[in-house]
Amino acid sequence: MAVSEARKRATYKYIAKSYDRIVLNLPRGERDEIKKAAEEAGESVNAYIKRAISAQMQRERKNEGTDEEQRGKISD
């Protein structure tokens, strides 16, 4: 069944109001690699990228704590 133009406009309006968007520029061919990896993981490209970013942010937070602990030991 085709989606009406009114439904499309309503969806776009909701997305614009509810979500932040980030434009990601990739070298040619890399998008296809990411799409393939996402499919192999059983995820959409969006979900795959969001999960990768979240995992990286968690690693960085964990490393920040380790760095602070090491600085504390050195100054003691």
mmCIF file as gemmi writes it, N, C-alpha and C atoms, coordinates in Angstrom:
data_model
loop_
_atom_site.group_PDB
_atom_site.id
_atom_site.type_symbol
_atom_site.label_atom_id
_atom_site.label_alt_id
_atom_site.label_comp_id
_atom_site.label_asym_id
_atom_site.label_entity_id
_atom_site.label_seq_id
_atom_site.pdbx_PDB_ins_code
_atom_site.Cartn_x
_atom_site.Cartn_y
_atom_site.Cartn_z
_atom_site.occupancy
_atom_site.B_iso_or_equiv
_atom_site.pdbx_formal_charge
_atom_site.auth_seq_id
_atom_site.auth_asym_id
_atom_site.pdbx_PDB_model_num
ATOM 1 N N . MET Axp A 1 ? 0.836 -1.167 0 1 0 ? 1 A 1
ATOM 2 C CA . MET Axp A 1 ? 0 0 0 1 0 ? 1 A 1
ATOM 3 C C . MET Axp A 1 ? 0.891 1.245 0 1 0 ? 1 A 1
ATOM 4 N N . ALA Axp A 2 ? 0.578 2.205 -0.829 1 0 ? 2 A 1
ATOM 5 C CA . ALA Axp A 2 ? 1.349 3.439 -0.948 1 0 ? 2 A 1
ATOM 6 C C . ALA Axp A 2 ? 1.072 4.345 0.249 1 0 ? 2 A 1
ATOM 7 N N . VAL Axp A 3 ? 2.099 5.085 0.635 1 0 ? 3 A 1
ATOM 8 C CA . VAL Axp A 3 ? 1.968 6.025 1.741 1 0 ? 3 A 1
ATOM 9 C C . VAL Axp A 3 ? 1.527 7.366 1.17 1 0 ? 3 A 1
ATOM 10 N N . SER Axp A 4 ? 0.533 7.973 1.781 1 0 ? 4 A 1
ATOM 11 C CA . SER Axp A 4 ? 0.012 9.253 1.282 1 0 ? 4 A 1
ATOM 12 C C . SER Axp A 4 ? 1.028 10.371 1.521 1 0 ? 4 A 1
ATOM 13 N N . GLU Axp A 5 ? 0.903 11.408 0.731 1 0 ? 5 A 1
ATOM 14 C CA . GLU Axp A 5 ? 1.78 12.578 0.884 1 0 ? 5 A 1
ATOM 15 C C . GLU Axp A 5 ? 1.582 13.228 2.249 1 0 ? 5 A 1
ATOM 16 N N . ALA Axp A 6 ? 0.358 13.223 2.75 1 0 ? 6 A 1
ATOM 17 C CA . ALA Axp A 6 ? 0.08 13.802 4.072 1 0 ? 6 A 1
ATOM 18 C C . ALA Axp A 6 ? 0.808 13.015 5.158 1 0 ? 6 A 1
ATOM 19 N N . ARG Axp A 7 ? 0.825 11.699 5.046 1 0 ? 7 A 1
ATOM 20 C CA . ARG Axp A 7 ? 1.507 10.854 6.031 1 0 ? 7 A 1
ATOM 21 C C . ARG Axp A 7 ? 3.002 11.112 5.964 1 0 ? 7 A 1
ATOM 22 N N . LYS Axp A 8 ? 3.56 11.237 4.758 1 0 ? 8 A 1
ATOM 23 C CA . LYS Axp A 8 ? 4.991 11.525 4.604 1 0 ? 8 A 1
ATOM 24 C C . LYS Axp A 8 ? 5.344 12.857 5.267 1 0 ? 8 A 1
ATOM 25 N N . ARG Axp A 9 ? 4.524 13.889 5.003 1 0 ? 9 A 1
ATOM 26 C CA . ARG Axp A 9 ? 4.787 15.204 5.598 1 0 ? 9 A 1
ATOM 27 C C . ARG Axp A 9 ? 4.722 15.141 7.122 1 0 ? 9 A 1
ATOM 28 N N . ALA Axp A 10 ? 3.746 14.416 7.645 1 0 ? 10 A 1
ATOM 29 C CA . ALA Axp A 10 ? 3.61 14.284 9.1 1 0 ? 10 A 1
ATOM 30 C C . ALA Axp A 10 ? 4.82 13.573 9.694 1 0 ? 10 A 1
ATOM 31 N N . THR Axp A 11 ? 5.284 12.539 9.016 1 0 ? 11 A 1
ATOM 32 C CA . THR Axp A 11 ? 6.458 11.799 9.495 1 0 ? 11 A 1
ATOM 33 C C . THR Axp A 11 ? 7.694 12.684 9.489 1 0 ? 11 A 1
ATOM 34 N N . TYR Axp A 12 ? 7.929 13.409 8.405 1 0 ? 12 A 1
ATOM 35 C CA . TYR Axp A 12 ? 9.089 14.303 8.321 1 0 ? 12 A 1
ATOM 36 C C . TYR Axp A 12 ? 9.023 15.4 9.382 1 0 ? 12 A 1
ATOM 37 N N . LYS Axp A 13 ? 7.826 15.923 9.619 1 0 ? 13 A 1
ATOM 38 C CA . LYS Axp A 13 ? 7.653 16.957 10.636 1 0 ? 13 A 1
ATOM 39 C C . LYS Axp A 13 ? 7.995 16.401 12.021 1 0 ? 13 A 1
ATOM 40 N N . TYR Axp A 14 ? 7.53 15.194 12.323 1 0 ? 14 A 1
ATOM 41 C CA . TYR Axp A 14 ? 7.826 14.554 13.607 1 0 ? 14 A 1
ATOM 42 C C . TYR Axp A 14 ? 9.329 14.328 13.764 1 0 ? 14 A 1
ATOM 43 N N . ILE Axp A 15 ? 9.968 13.813 12.726 1 0 ? 15 A 1
ATOM 44 C CA . ILE Axp A 15 ? 11.41 13.554 12.78 1 0 ? 15 A 1
ATOM 45 C C . ILE Axp A 15 ? 12.166 14.85 13.01 1 0 ? 15 A 1
ATOM 46 N N . ALA Axp A 16 ? 11.803 15.907 12.294 1 0 ? 16 A 1
ATOM 47 C CA . ALA Axp A 16 ? 12.491 17.193 12.437 1 0 ? 16 A 1
ATOM 48 C C . ALA Axp A 16 ? 12.354 17.747 13.851 1 0 ? 16 A 1
ATOM 49 N N . LYS Axp A 17 ? 11.202 17.526 14.47 1 0 ? 17 A 1
ATOM 50 C CA . LYS Axp A 17 ? 10.95 18.038 15.821 1 0 ? 17 A 1
ATOM 51 C C . LYS Axp A 17 ? 11.619 17.181 16.895 1 0 ? 17 A 1
ATOM 52 N N . SER Axp A 18 ? 11.735 15.876 16.658 1 0 ? 18 A 1
ATOM 53 C CA . SER Axp A 18 ? 12.119 14.939 17.709 1 0 ? 18 A 1
ATOM 54 C C . SER Axp A 18 ? 13.567 14.467 17.673 1 0 ? 18 A 1
ATOM 55 N N . TYR Axp A 19 ? 14.246 14.645 16.569 1 0 ? 19 A 1
ATOM 56 C CA . TYR Axp A 19 ? 15.579 14.071 16.423 1 0 ? 19 A 1
ATOM 57 C C . TYR Axp A 19 ? 16.586 15.114 15.969 1 0 ? 19 A 1
ATOM 58 N N . ASP Axp A 20 ? 17.82 14.945 16.416 1 0 ? 20 A 1
ATOM 59 C CA . ASP Axp A 20 ? 18.947 15.69 15.873 1 0 ? 20 A 1
ATOM 60 C C . ASP Axp A 20 ? 19.504 14.874 14.717 1 0 ? 20 A 1
ATOM 61 N N . ARG Axp A 21 ? 20.042 15.555 13.733 1 0 ? 21 A 1
ATOM 62 C CA . ARG Axp A 21 ? 20.604 14.857 12.581 1 0 ? 21 A 1
ATOM 63 C C . ARG Axp A 21 ? 22.076 15.225 12.464 1 0 ? 21 A 1
ATOM 64 N N . ILE Axp A 22 ? 22.866 14.269 12.023 1 0 ? 22 A 1
ATOM 65 C CA . ILE Axp A 22 ? 24.284 14.47 11.774 1 0 ? 22 A 1
ATOM 66 C C . ILE Axp A 22 ? 24.566 14.01 10.351 1 0 ? 22 A 1
ATOM 67 N N . VAL Axp A 23 ? 25.242 14.839 9.589 1 0 ? 23 A 1
ATOM 68 C CA . VAL Axp A 23 ? 25.648 14.447 8.245 1 0 ? 23 A 1
ATOM 69 C C . VAL Axp A 23 ? 27.038 13.823 8.355 1 0 ? 23 A 1
ATOM 70 N N . LEU Axp A 24 ? 27.194 12.669 7.769 1 0 ? 24 A 1
ATOM 71 C CA . LEU Axp A 24 ? 28.461 11.943 7.832 1 0 ? 24 A 1
ATOM 72 C C . LEU Axp A 24 ? 28.995 11.795 6.422 1 0 ? 24 A 1
ATOM 73 N N . ASN Axp A 25 ? 30.164 12.343 6.164 1 0 ? 25 A 1
ATOM 74 C CA . ASN Axp A 25 ? 30.802 12.217 4.85 1 0 ? 25 A 1
ATOM 75 C C . ASN Axp A 25 ? 31.821 11.097 4.903 1 0 ? 25 A 1
ATOM 76 N N . LEU Axp A 26 ? 31.728 10.186 3.945 1 0 ? 26 A 1
ATOM 77 C CA . LEU Axp A 26 ? 32.61 9.024 3.888 1 0 ? 26 A 1
ATOM 78 C C . LEU Axp A 26 ? 33.287 8.948 2.531 1 0 ? 26 A 1
ATOM 79 N N . PRO Axp A 27 ? 34.471 8.375 2.487 1 0 ? 27 A 1
ATOM 80 C CA . PRO Axp A 27 ? 35.081 8.126 1.178 1 0 ? 27 A 1
ATOM 81 C C . PRO Axp A 27 ? 34.204 7.163 0.378 1 0 ? 27 A 1
ATOM 82 N N . ARG Axp A 28 ? 34.206 7.309 -0.93 1 0 ? 28 A 1
ATOM 83 C CA . ARG Axp A 28 ? 33.401 6.43 -1.787 1 0 ? 28 A 1
ATOM 84 C C . ARG Axp A 28 ? 33.699 4.968 -1.475 1 0 ? 28 A 1
ATOM 85 N N . GLY Axp A 29 ? 32.634 4.189 -1.377 1 0 ? 29 A 1
ATOM 86 C CA . GLY Axp A 29 ? 32.755 2.76 -1.121 1 0 ? 29 A 1
ATOM 87 C C . GLY Axp A 29 ? 32.631 2.384 0.344 1 0 ? 29 A 1
ATOM 88 N N . GLU Axp A 30 ? 32.957 3.301 1.242 1 0 ? 30 A 1
ATOM 89 C CA . GLU Axp A 30 ? 32.911 2.978 2.673 1 0 ? 30 A 1
ATOM 90 C C . GLU Axp A 30 ? 31.474 2.81 3.16 1 0 ? 30 A 1
ATOM 91 N N . ARG Axp A 31 ? 30.549 3.555 2.575 1 0 ? 31 A 1
ATOM 92 C CA . ARG Axp A 31 ? 29.142 3.412 2.945 1 0 ? 31 A 1
ATOM 93 C C . ARG Axp A 31 ? 28.674 1.982 2.682 1 0 ? 31 A 1
ATOM 94 N N . ASP Axp A 32 ? 29.076 1.421 1.548 1 0 ? 32 A 1
ATOM 95 C CA . ASP Axp A 32 ? 28.684 0.049 1.218 1 0 ? 32 A 1
ATOM 96 C C . ASP Axp A 32 ? 29.278 -0.949 2.207 1 0 ? 32 A 1
ATOM 97 N N . GLU Axp A 33 ? 30.504 -0.698 2.66 1 0 ? 33 A 1
ATOM 98 C CA . GLU Axp A 33 ? 31.131 -1.567 3.659 1 0 ? 33 A 1
ATOM 99 C C . GLU Axp A 33 ? 30.362 -1.511 4.973 1 0 ? 33 A 1
ATOM 100 N N . ILE Axp A 34 ? 29.971 -0.318 5.385 1 0 ? 34 A 1
ATOM 101 C CA . ILE Axp A 34 ? 29.208 -0.162 6.627 1 0 ? 34 A 1
ATOM 102 C C . ILE Axp A 34 ? 27.84 -0.824 6.49 1 0 ? 34 A 1
ATOM 103 N N . LYS Axp A 35 ? 27.202 -0.644 5.345 1 0 ? 35 A 1
ATOM 104 C CA . LYS Axp A 35 ? 25.894 -1.26 5.109 1 0 ? 35 A 1
ATOM 105 C C . LYS Axp A 35 ? 25.995 -2.779 5.183 1 0 ? 35 A 1
ATOM 106 N N . LYS Axp A 36 ? 27.026 -3.346 4.602 1 0 ? 36 A 1
ATOM 107 C CA . LYS Axp A 36 ? 27.227 -4.799 4.634 1 0 ? 36 A 1
ATOM 108 C C . LYS Axp A 36 ? 27.463 -5.276 6.065 1 0 ? 36 A 1
ATOM 109 N N . ALA Axp A 37 ? 28.289 -4.556 6.813 1 0 ? 37 A 1
ATOM 110 C CA . ALA Axp A 37 ? 28.566 -4.927 8.209 1 0 ? 37 A 1
ATOM 111 C C . ALA Axp A 37 ? 27.296 -4.853 9.046 1 0 ? 37 A 1
ATOM 112 N N . ALA Axp A 38 ? 26.482 -3.828 8.813 1 0 ? 38 A 1
ATOM 113 C CA . ALA Axp A 38 ? 25.226 -3.678 9.551 1 0 ? 38 A 1
ATOM 114 C C . ALA Axp A 38 ? 24.283 -4.836 9.234 1 0 ? 38 A 1
ATOM 115 N N . GLU Axp A 39 ? 24.18 -5.193 7.962 1 0 ? 39 A 1
ATOM 116 C CA . GLU Axp A 39 ? 23.324 -6.31 7.568 1 0 ? 39 A 1
ATOM 117 C C . GLU Axp A 39 ? 23.789 -7.609 8.222 1 0 ? 39 A 1
ATOM 118 N N . GLU Axp A 40 ? 25.101 -7.822 8.251 1 0 ? 40 A 1
ATOM 119 C CA . GLU Axp A 40 ? 25.655 -9.029 8.881 1 0 ? 40 A 1
ATOM 120 C C . GLU Axp A 40 ? 25.369 -9.057 10.376 1 0 ? 40 A 1
ATOM 121 N N . ALA Axp A 41 ? 25.285 -7.88 10.99 1 0 ? 41 A 1
ATOM 122 C CA . ALA Axp A 41 ? 24.97 -7.779 12.419 1 0 ? 41 A 1
ATOM 123 C C . ALA Axp A 41 ? 23.464 -7.807 12.666 1 0 ? 41 A 1
ATOM 124 N N . GLY Axp A 42 ? 22.678 -7.819 11.581 1 0 ? 42 A 1
ATOM 125 C CA . GLY Axp A 42 ? 21.226 -7.838 11.715 1 0 ? 42 A 1
ATOM 126 C C . GLY Axp A 42 ? 20.648 -6.51 12.161 1 0 ? 42 A 1
ATOM 127 N N . GLU Axp A 43 ? 21.311 -5.408 11.779 1 0 ? 43 A 1
ATOM 128 C CA . GLU Axp A 43 ? 20.891 -4.079 12.2 1 0 ? 43 A 1
ATOM 129 C C . GLU Axp A 43 ? 20.731 -3.158 11 1 0 ? 43 A 1
ATOM 130 N N . SER Axp A 44 ? 20.028 -2.069 11.204 1 0 ? 44 A 1
ATOM 131 C CA . SER Axp A 44 ? 20.002 -1.015 10.199 1 0 ? 44 A 1
ATOM 132 C C . SER Axp A 44 ? 21.347 -0.288 10.263 1 0 ? 44 A 1
ATOM 133 N N . VAL Axp A 45 ? 21.651 0.454 9.219 1 0 ? 45 A 1
ATOM 134 C CA . VAL Axp A 45 ? 22.888 1.237 9.222 1 0 ? 45 A 1
ATOM 135 C C . VAL Axp A 45 ? 22.857 2.237 10.37 1 0 ? 45 A 1
ATOM 136 N N . ASN Axp A 46 ? 21.719 2.879 10.592 1 0 ? 46 A 1
ATOM 137 C CA . ASN Axp A 46 ? 21.594 3.856 11.664 1 0 ? 46 A 1
ATOM 138 C C . ASN Axp A 46 ? 21.871 3.215 13.025 1 0 ? 46 A 1
ATOM 139 N N . ALA Axp A 47 ? 21.246 2.067 13.289 1 0 ? 47 A 1
ATOM 140 C CA . ALA Axp A 47 ? 21.445 1.385 14.573 1 0 ? 47 A 1
ATOM 141 C C . ALA Axp A 47 ? 22.896 0.942 14.739 1 0 ? 47 A 1
ATOM 142 N N . TYR Axp A 48 ? 23.494 0.462 13.663 1 0 ? 48 A 1
ATOM 143 C CA . TYR Axp A 48 ? 24.881 -0.002 13.693 1 0 ? 48 A 1
ATOM 144 C C . TYR Axp A 48 ? 25.834 1.141 14.049 1 0 ? 48 A 1
ATOM 145 N N . ILE Axp A 49 ? 25.639 2.289 13.396 1 0 ? 49 A 1
ATOM 146 C CA . ILE Axp A 49 ? 26.496 3.445 13.662 1 0 ? 49 A 1
ATOM 147 C C . ILE Axp A 49 ? 26.267 3.973 15.074 1 0 ? 49 A 1
ATOM 148 N N . LYS Axp A 50 ? 25.005 4.051 15.511 1 0 ? 50 A 1
ATOM 149 C CA . LYS Axp A 50 ? 24.722 4.518 16.872 1 0 ? 50 A 1
ATOM 150 C C . LYS Axp A 50 ? 25.366 3.613 17.912 1 0 ? 50 A 1
ATOM 151 N N . ARG Axp A 51 ? 25.305 2.287 17.688 1 0 ? 51 A 1
ATOM 152 C CA . ARG Axp A 51 ? 25.911 1.347 18.631 1 0 ? 51 A 1
ATOM 153 C C . ARG Axp A 51 ? 27.432 1.503 18.657 1 0 ? 51 A 1
ATOM 154 N N . ALA Axp A 52 ? 28.034 1.696 17.499 1 0 ? 52 A 1
ATOM 155 C CA . ALA Axp A 52 ? 29.489 1.88 17.436 1 0 ? 52 A 1
ATOM 156 C C . ALA Axp A 52 ? 29.916 3.148 18.172 1 0 ? 52 A 1
ATOM 157 N N . ILE Axp A 53 ? 29.172 4.223 17.998 1 0 ? 53 A 1
ATOM 158 C CA . ILE Axp A 53 ? 29.489 5.481 18.676 1 0 ? 53 A 1
ATOM 159 C C . ILE Axp A 53 ? 29.326 5.321 20.183 1 0 ? 53 A 1
ATOM 160 N N . SER Axp A 54 ? 28.237 4.682 20.615 1 0 ? 54 A 1
ATOM 161 C CA . SER Axp A 54 ? 28.009 4.479 22.053 1 0 ? 54 A 1
ATOM 162 C C . SER Axp A 54 ? 29.114 3.646 22.675 1 0 ? 54 A 1
ATOM 163 N N . ALA Axp A 55 ? 29.543 2.602 21.975 1 0 ? 55 A 1
ATOM 164 C CA . ALA Axp A 55 ? 30.622 1.745 22.489 1 0 ? 55 A 1
ATOM 165 C C . ALA Axp A 55 ? 31.92 2.538 22.631 1 0 ? 55 A 1
ATOM 166 N N . GLN Axp A 56 ? 32.226 3.373 21.645 1 0 ? 56 A 1
ATOM 167 C CA . GLN Axp A 56 ? 33.433 4.196 21.714 1 0 ? 56 A 1
ATOM 168 C C . GLN Axp A 56 ? 33.359 5.189 22.869 1 0 ? 56 A 1
ATOM 169 N N . MET Axp A 57 ? 32.204 5.801 23.06 1 0 ? 57 A 1
ATOM 170 C CA . MET Axp A 57 ? 32.044 6.754 24.16 1 0 ? 57 A 1
ATOM 171 C C . MET Axp A 57 ? 32.207 6.061 25.51 1 0 ? 57 A 1
ATOM 172 N N . GLN Axp A 58 ? 31.69 4.85 25.658 1 0 ? 58 A 1
ATOM 173 C CA . GLN Axp A 58 ? 31.855 4.102 26.911 1 0 ? 58 A 1
ATOM 174 C C . GLN Axp A 58 ? 33.327 3.789 27.16 1 0 ? 58 A 1
ATOM 175 N N . ARG Axp A 59 ? 34.052 3.375 26.107 1 0 ? 59 A 1
ATOM 176 C CA . ARG Axp A 59 ? 35.489 3.085 26.267 1 0 ? 59 A 1
ATOM 177 C C . ARG Axp A 59 ? 36.233 4.341 26.711 1 0 ? 59 A 1
ATOM 178 N N . GLU Axp A 60 ? 35.886 5.475 26.11 1 0 ? 60 A 1
ATOM 179 C CA . GLU Axp A 60 ? 36.566 6.718 26.469 1 0 ? 60 A 1
ATOM 180 C C . GLU Axp A 60 ? 36.262 7.127 27.903 1 0 ? 60 A 1
ATOM 181 N N . ARG Axp A 61 ? 35.013 6.948 28.339 1 0 ? 61 A 1
ATOM 182 C CA . ARG Axp A 61 ? 34.666 7.262 29.739 1 0 ? 61 A 1
ATOM 183 C C . ARG Axp A 61 ? 35.442 6.369 30.692 1 0 ? 61 A 1
ATOM 184 N N . LYS Axp A 62 ? 35.539 5.101 30.35 1 0 ? 62 A 1
ATOM 185 C CA . LYS Axp A 62 ? 36.268 4.15 31.194 1 0 ? 62 A 1
ATOM 186 C C . LYS Axp A 62 ? 37.745 4.54 31.256 1 0 ? 62 A 1
ATOM 187 N N . ASN Axp A 63 ? 38.316 4.927 30.127 1 0 ? 63 A 1
ATOM 188 C CA . ASN Axp A 63 ? 39.721 5.34 30.087 1 0 ? 63 A 1
ATOM 189 C C . ASN Axp A 63 ? 39.947 6.63 30.853 1 0 ? 63 A 1
ATOM 190 N N . GLU Axp A 64 ? 38.983 7.539 30.848 1 0 ? 64 A 1
ATOM 191 C CA . GLU Axp A 64 ? 39.123 8.783 31.613 1 0 ? 64 A 1
ATOM 192 C C . GLU Axp A 64 ? 39.264 8.468 33.094 1 0 ? 64 A 1
ATOM 193 N N . GLY Axp A 65 ? 38.472 7.543 33.589 1 0 ? 65 A 1
ATOM 194 C CA . GLY Axp A 65 ? 38.57 7.141 34.995 1 0 ? 65 A 1
ATOM 195 C C . GLY Axp A 65 ? 39.917 6.526 35.3 1 0 ? 65 A 1
ATOM 196 N N . THR Axp A 66 ? 40.422 5.709 34.394 1 0 ? 66 A 1
ATOM 197 C CA . THR Axp A 66 ? 41.732 5.087 34.581 1 0 ? 66 A 1
ATOM 198 C C . THR Axp A 66 ? 42.822 6.142 34.584 1 0 ? 66 A 1
ATOM 199 N N . ASP Axp A 67 ? 42.74 7.101 33.672 1 0 ? 67 A 1
ATOM 200 C CA . ASP Axp A 67 ? 43.734 8.172 33.613 1 0 ? 67 A 1
ATOM 201 C C . ASP Axp A 67 ? 43.729 8.991 34.898 1 0 ? 67 A 1
ATOM 202 N N . GLU Axp A 68 ? 42.534 9.289 35.42 1 0 ? 68 A 1
ATOM 203 C CA . GLU Axp A 68 ? 42.437 10.066 36.651 1 0 ? 68 A 1
ATOM 204 C C . GLU Axp A 68 ? 43.014 9.283 37.821 1 0 ? 68 A 1
ATOM 205 N N . GLU Axp A 69 ? 42.757 7.982 37.88 1 0 ? 69 A 1
ATOM 206 C CA . GLU Axp A 69 ? 43.305 7.159 38.955 1 0 ? 69 A 1
ATOM 207 C C . GLU Axp A 69 ? 44.817 7.138 38.885 1 0 ? 69 A 1
ATOM 208 N N . GLN Axp A 70 ? 45.371 7.002 37.683 1 0 ? 70 A 1
ATOM 209 C CA . GLN Axp A 70 ? 46.813 6.974 37.53 1 0 ? 70 A 1
ATOM 210 C C . GLN Axp A 70 ? 47.436 8.308 37.92 1 0 ? 70 A 1
ATOM 211 N N . ARG Axp A 71 ? 46.792 9.41 37.578 1 0 ? 71 A 1
ATOM 212 C CA . ARG Axp A 71 ? 47.307 10.734 37.955 1 0 ? 71 A 1
ATOM 213 C C . ARG Axp A 71 ? 47.292 10.886 39.466 1 0 ? 71 A 1
ATOM 214 N N . GLY Axp A 72 ? 46.247 10.359 40.117 1 0 ? 72 A 1
ATOM 215 C CA . GLY Axp A 72 ? 46.148 10.43 41.565 1 0 ? 72 A 1
ATOM 216 C C . GLY Axp A 72 ? 47.248 9.638 42.244 1 0 ? 72 A 1
ATOM 217 N N . LYS Axp A 73 ? 47.576 8.488 41.703 1 0 ? 73 A 1
ATOM 218 C CA . LYS Axp A 73 ? 48.645 7.652 42.279 1 0 ? 73 A 1
ATOM 219 C C . LYS Axp A 73 ? 50.001 8.3 42.125 1 0 ? 73 A 1
ATOM 220 N N . ILE Axp A 74 ? 50.208 8.964 41.003 1 0 ? 74 A 1
ATOM 221 C CA . ILE Axp A 74 ? 51.482 9.609 40.768 1 0 ? 74 A 1
ATOM 222 C C . ILE Axp A 74 ? 51.67 10.777 41.718 1 0 ? 74 A 1
ATOM 223 N N . SER Axp A 75 ? 50.618 11.538 42.002 1 0 ? 75 A 1
ATOM 224 C CA . SER Axp A 75 ? 50.769 12.713 42.852 1 0 ? 75 A 1
ATOM 225 C C . SER Axp A 75 ? 50.781 12.36 44.335 1 0 ? 75 A 1
ATOM 226 N N . ASP Axp A 76 ? 50.385 11.15 44.708 1 0 ? 76 A 1
ATOM 227 C CA . ASP Axp A 76 ? 50.383 10.766 46.135 1 0 ? 76 A 1
ATOM 228 C C . ASP Axp A 76 ? 51.754 10.603 46.713 1 0 ? 76 A 1
